[in-house]
Amino acid sequence: MKKYLLSFLGALAANAAFGADLPTNEPRPTPLTRPEMKQYLEDMKARKPRIPLPELTEEDKAKLGERGGSYEGRLRYHYMPQSGEGRGAGGRGGSGFSFGPSGTEATLDNTFKVQLFWLVSRANNCQYCQGHQESKLLRAGMKEDEIAALDSDWNAFGEAQKVAFAFAVKFTNNPHLLNDADIEGLRKHYSNEKILEMILSMAGNNSINRWKEGTGVPQNEGSGGFGIGRAGGERPATTEKHTYLTPTADKYKSAVTKVSPLEIDPKTGGPSRATVCKRPALESRSETEAALAAAAKRTPRLPLVDDAKAREVVPADYPKGELPQWIRLLATFPEQAKSRVASQISAETRGDLNPLLKAQVSWIIARQDRAWYATAEAKKRLQALGQTDDQIYVLDGDWKGFTPTEQAMFTVAKKLAASPVVLTDDDVTAAVKLAGPRDVVQLISYVTTRASFDRITESAGLRAE
């Protein structure tokens, strides 16, 4: 292994930067070591955005101000529904629970949650988000070697942290394998409230990863922040461009990641940098129906707020009757729940995407995640839209009966939900050509919501309704 790594690193040093001129029809490779990862973080500053933007009018410039120079700001302005507007009024992409370092409902240390965000981003190969978390950890007082240990040496951390770290990786890469034992393992170290905050926080992290990767947001030129700022988050005023390319201790120079999923290259016997995303083949129709029936009988893994109390977090015009379990779960943190419930409802009811497309995408994503609560919910929505069971289950297999535009949108949704980096530039380009940039951006935003919803509801083991 050591011989392979030395040879591998030597070959890399002889070549151009890791991120340069990568094929547009292939996923971005996975950096194996910390020096490689830092190079990827730096290369992300030169990333080519995926979504074309229209020219700014004078009116646009006046409205946007400083945001007019930001790809992401313009992306939201041009294509995401603006709150309160009739056409496609809705929300924003890639948002999540944000308890904040001093939030009144927070039960976990904020630096610990940033560590989890770092792990989620590393597992998803989202260098944009990972770079930002690197800077936050440094400003919180973590040392370079401590951050390096997150990737390859968890023995540097306590048992409770290691259990949470392992959960974060599984939660991110293998949501289809989440089970009772995962929550019971966390309960040895954390209360139900802390476990739920962990779940909500990491679901938001996964959501943000998918937004940044799906739309192709370049890293900020000033990001990096190595050596600037101090604990407490203050930054000195500077226009200097910072770099992620800082020295790495000998101990971590050749240490291979234990966070990102890897395969062994049969030719070399060493780890491959090829992107890995493995989900098992979908169950048959009869097996799926049996799984849904079993999920309808299970007991949630985390406590739910009683219906009357949970009613306080929903909008005044929310339908009467028993509240869905996902709302009763989120109501554990009522202040956070108010905005998140409203955001979830907005994602489903507003925007330019066809309701049938949203329901179809929800089914496709939930099925590959084995998120049975979400699968049951998607099935009910599809049936309410007039879809037969035959029409629903065809979504599991060959999409040849769908239009080229539908197939392209399904492909973006399925790949982005499974693992953000699996979605290629060419996948997005094809969808934009057929459906237009506005619908593709709103689809990416919607996928971030569903990927988050799947992980929240399935890790909590909610009973299929």
C-alpha positions, 0 to 999 in steps of 0.5 A, a space after each residue: 500500500 505504501 509503495 503504491 501511494 508513493 508512486 501515485 503521489 509522484 505521478 500526480 506531482 508530474 501532472 497538471 493540477 488535479 481539477 484541471 480539464 476534467 471530462 464533462 461526462 464523468 464524475 469528479 474523481 475523489 482525492 485520496 489524501 489531504 494534500 490532494 484534497 487541498 489541491 481540489 479545494 483550491 482548484 474549485 475556485 476556477 470551477 466553470 459554473 453549470 447553469 447559463 445566466 442571462 445578461 443583466 439589465 440596468 434594472 437587474 443591476 439596481 436590484 442586485 447591487 453587490 450580488 450582481 457579481 455573484 454567480 449564486 446570487 444571480 442564479 437565485 435571482 433569475 431562476 429561483 421563485 422569489 417569495 411572494 411573487 405569483 409566478 413560481 413563488 417559493 423558496 431557495 435551494 440548498 437550505 437546511 436547519 440552522 440552529 447557529 452557534 448560540 441558537 436558543 434551541 441548540 443542544 450540540 456544540 457548534 464546532 462539533 456540528 461543523 466537524 459533522 458538516 466537514 465529514 458530510 461534505 468529504 463523503 459527498 466529495 463537495 469541495 465547495 462546502 468542505 472548504 468553508 468548513 475548513 475555515 470555520 474549524 480553524 477560526 474555532 481554534 482547531 489545528 491543521 493536524 486535528 482537521 487532517 485527523 477527521 479524514 483518516 485518524 479518528 483515534 484522535 477523538 473521543 468515543 462519543 465523537 467517533 460514534 457520531 462521525 460513523 453515523 454521519 458517513 453512513 447517513 450521507 452515503 448509505 441512507 438505505 442502510 440506516 436502522 435501529 442499531 444506528 440510533 441505539 448506538 448514538 443513545 449511549 452518548 447522546 439524548 434524543 434531542 441531541 440525536 435529532 439535532 444531529 440528524 436535522 443539521 446533517 440533513 441540511 448539510 446534505 441539502 447544501 452539498 447538493 445545491 452547490 454541486 448540482 448548480 456548479 458553484 465555484 469556490 470564492 477566491 477569498 476562501 481558504 482563510 488558513 491562518 486568518 481569523 481567531 476563535 470567535 469568528 473575527 476576520 481581519 480586514 484584508 483583500 489578500 487572496 488566501 489559499 488552501 495549499 498549506 503544509 501538511 504534517 508528514 503523518 497525514 501526507 500519504 494517509 488515505 481518507 476513511 470518509 470518502 467511499 473508495 474501491 480497490 483498483 485490481 491492477 494496482 491493489 491500491 485505492 482508486 480515485 474513481 467516484 464510488 456510489 453504490 446502491 443495490 438494485 431496487 426491490 420488485 413490486 411485491 417486495 416494495 409493497 411488503 416493505 411499505 406494509 412493514 413500515 406502516 407497522 413500525 414504531 418511530 425511533 425518536 419521540 414525536 410531539 403530540 398533535 395539539 402541541 405540534 399544531 403550533 408550528 404549522 401555518 394558520 391555513 394548514 388543513 385540519 386533522 391529524 398532523 403528519 409525523 414528520 411535522 410532529 418530529 420537527 416540532 421537537 424544536 418549535 422555533 426551527 420547525 416553523 420555518 422548516 415546515 413552511 419551507 417544506 410546504 412551499 417546496 411542494 406547493 409552489 414553483 414552476 415545476 409540474 406537481 406530477 414531476 415533483 411527485 415522480 421525482 419524490 418516488 424515484 429518490 425515495 425508492 433508491 434511498 429506501 426511505 419508506 415513509 417518503 416512498 409511501 408519501 410519494 405514492 399517495 401523492 401520485 395516486 391523488 394525481 391520477 396515477 395508477 400503480 402500474 404508472 408508479 412502478 414503471 418509474 423504478 425501471 425503464 424510462 423509455 415511455 417518458 419524453 426526452 425532457 422527462 428522462 433528462 430531469 429524472 436523471 438529474 434528480 436520481 444522480 444528484 440525490 444518490 451522491 452529488 458528485 455523480 451528477 456530471 456536467 453533461 447531465 446538467 447540460 442535457 437537461 438545461 437544453 431540453 427543459 431550460 435553466 429555470 426548471 433545472 435550477 428549481 429541480 436541483 433545489 427540489 432534489 435538495 429538499 427531498 434528499 433531506 426529507 428522506 434522511 430525516 424521516 428514515 433515520 427517525 424510522 417514521 411509520 408509513 402513513 
